[in-house]
């Protein structure tokens, strides 16, 4: 091999290494819930962050349980999730460096408009779920260890009822919120949903209505249906590929006045109520 050829080879390796390093420094891997993506929120706010910092965001939209697992393995730089107890444990075990509240909305129970279990006048989600169980009406569960599924299991634990996949009224789908709502719509089933996903997809759910939770979060009488979202930068000790610096910048940007105001205005004029409520304004 000639000296000139060797020089070109070394130059190519160094150039590739620099390119790889630049891509690493300018890409944020964001593991988040399906609700933040399905609602359109991330598509609405992320371009401003990408433009402001000249970076790109790789969105990994999964259930909160899967997002937490990605953080533990170092396969994500930041988590935007909604399961407080799991998040607190994640921080306590050293997988994340901080946990900051970003926004909140609420959960609702939706079901057939003709409401065969007659839960519409109830104010407590757990009591409504007992009534659905006693009435032997079908229940569609996400069954995917998402934040919504974790909340559902918490509510069942309050009732003292432990649904089984083998029960003829309980359908554990292993699906995201959108698919679960479609299933409930097609089968006259009840289900637990975050309000944001239901509202953004309600035009495609002609046979469903909100039965527990009220018309908006102000009218939701059950504090157990509160649904906060947090941002957690992953601990860089999990992997040399964790871009902790950019994750911290993203966390700060999410809580900036400008971004919080954008979150508050998202689809407000279209739906007559916010999809997500900011913690900082």
N, C-alpha and C positions, 0 to 999 in steps of 0.2 A: 504494500500500500504506500503511495507517495505521501510526502509531507503535506502537500496541498489537500489531498483527499482526507487525510487524518484531521487536518484543520477544519475542513467542512463538516466532518462527522462530529467533532467536539462542539462546534458552533451550533449544530442542529440539536444536540442533546441539551446544551445550555439554554437554547431558545425555548425548547419544549418544556424544560423545567420552569423557566420564568413564566411561560404561558399558563402552566398548571397552577403555579403559585398565585398568579393574578386572578384566575378563575376561582380559586379557593377563597381569596380575600374579598371577592366581590359577589359571592353567592351566599344567600341565607336559606338554609333548609328549615322550613317552618312546618312542624307537625301540628295539625289542628283538627278540630271536630268538623264533621260534615255540615253542621248548621252554619258555620261561618262562611263556608264556600257555597253551599246550596242556596243560601239567602242572597248571595251576590255581594255581600259586604266586602270580602277580600278583593274582588275585582274592582270594587268602587274605591277602596282606599289605598291599595298597594302601589298603583302606578306613581303616586306622589312620592312615596318613600323611595322607590327605585330611581326616579328621576332626580330627587334631591341628593342622593348619595352616589348616584351612578353605579347602582348594584342591581342584581336580579334576585328575586325571591322564588324559590322552588317550594310550592305548596304541596304538602302531603296530607290530604284530607281523609282522615280515618276516625274511628271511634276514639274516645278519650283513653280507653284502656290500651289500644294499640299505640296511640301517640306517646303515652307514658313509657311503654316498652321501647319505642324508638329512642327516647331520651336516655333510658338506662343503658342502652347498647351504644350510645354515641352516634346514632345514625340520624340525628336531628340536632340543629343548633339552638332552637327555641321551641317551646310548646305554648300553644294558645288553646286552653282546655277549660272544662267546666265540671269538675268533680272535686270539691274542696278537700274532703277527707283524704283522698288519694294524693292530691297535690301536696298537702302538708306532710304526708308520709314520704313522698318523693324528695322533698327538701330535707327532711330529718335524716334520711338515709344518705344524704350527700350527693344526690344525682343532679340537683339544680342549685344555682347560686343565690337566687332570690325569687320571691313570688309576689307579683304586684297585681292588684285588682285593675281591670281594664274597663269592664262594662257588665251589664246584667240585663236579663229579661226574666221570663218565668215559664214554667211548664203549665200545660193544660191537659185535661182529659177530653178527647174528642170521641164522638161516636155517631151512630145513625141518627139522622134528624128526627125520626119517629121515636127514638129513645125507648126501646123495649124494656130496659131495666128501670126506667123512671128515676134517673139520678139528677135531672136538670135543676131541681129545686134545692139540691144539697150544696153545702158550703165547704165540706171537708172531703179531700180527695180519698183518704183511706176509707172513710165510711162509704163513699161511692163505690170503691173497689170491692168492698164486702158485699154490697148490694148486687153488683154485677156477678160476683161469684155465686151468691145465693140464687140469683135468677138464672144461672147457668147460661149466661150470654157469652158469646165469644170475645176473647181478649187477644189482641195482636201485640206481641212483645218484640222489640228489636232483637233481643237475645244475642247481643254482640259485645257486651262489656263496654259499651259506650257510656258517656256521662249520663245520657237519658236512661239507658238500661240500669245503671247503678242507682239512679233516683227511683226508678220503678221498683227495684228490689228493696230499697229502703222503705218505700210506702207499703209494700206487701208485708215487710217485717212488722210494721206498725199494726197491720190488721191481724197478725197471727196466722195468716194463711201462707202456705208454701206451695205455689203452683209447680206442677211437674210437667215436663215436656210430653209425658204420656197422657196427660189429662185431655179429654175430648173438647174442652172449651178454651184451652190455653195453647196459643200457637207461637212458639219461639222461632223467629224467622231467620236470625243471623243476618239481617239486612240493615241498611242505613235508614234514616228517618223518612226520606222521600218514598222509598219502596214500601216501608211499613205503612205509611199513610195510604198509599195506593191500594195495598192489600186490605186495609180496614174499610176503605171506600167500596171495594168490590165485594166484600164478604159480610157487610153489616156488623163489623167488629168494633169494639172499643179499643182505644190505645192511649198511651201517654206520649205527648209531643212537646217539643219546645215551641213556644208561640211563634217565633220567627219563621221556622220552616213551614208550619201550618199556614200562616198568613200569606207567605209568598207562593204557596202552591194551592191555595184554596179554590182558585178558578178551575183546577183540575180535579177537585174533590166534591162533586155536586151532591153527594149523599151524606156528607159528614158535616157536623157542626161542633163548636166548642160547647161542652155541656158542664164542665167544671173549670172555673178560672175566670169567668166574666169576660166582658167585651174588650177589656184592656187590663194592664197590670194594676192600675189603680183600683179596679173593681174585683181583683182577685182576693177572696177572703182567706185563703189558706197560705200561711207563711211557709209551709213545707214545700210549696211549689216555687219558691224563690230560686233563681238560676244565675249565679255569678260566673264570670269568665275571668281567667287570670293568664298573665304572660310569665313564663319561666325560662330564663336562659339556662341551657344545659351546662353542667360543670365541665370545663375543658379537660379535666383529668379522665373523663370517660373515653376520650379518643383524641389523637393528634389532629383529627379532621374536624373537630368541633370549632366553629368560628365564633368564639365567645365574644370577641370585640364587637362584631357586627350584631350579634344577638342583643348585647347591652344597648347598642345604638337604636335598634329596633324597639326595644322595650321603652326607652326614653321617648322615642318618636310617637309610640302609641299613646303615651300619657301626656303628650304636649297638648296645649289648649286647641291648637288648630285641628289636630286629628280627632280629639274628643268631640269637638263641634261637628266635624264631618260625620262621625258615628251617630251623633244625636239627630242629624238631619237625614240620615239614610232612609229613603222611601217614605219619609214623613208626609210629604204632600200627596203622595199616591195612595197611601193606606190610611191616612188620618191619625196615625199613631207611630211612634218610633218602633223599629224592629229591635234595636238594642239601645239601652240607656247608659250613657257614660258615667264613670265614677268621678271623673275630674272635669269640671267645666269652668 
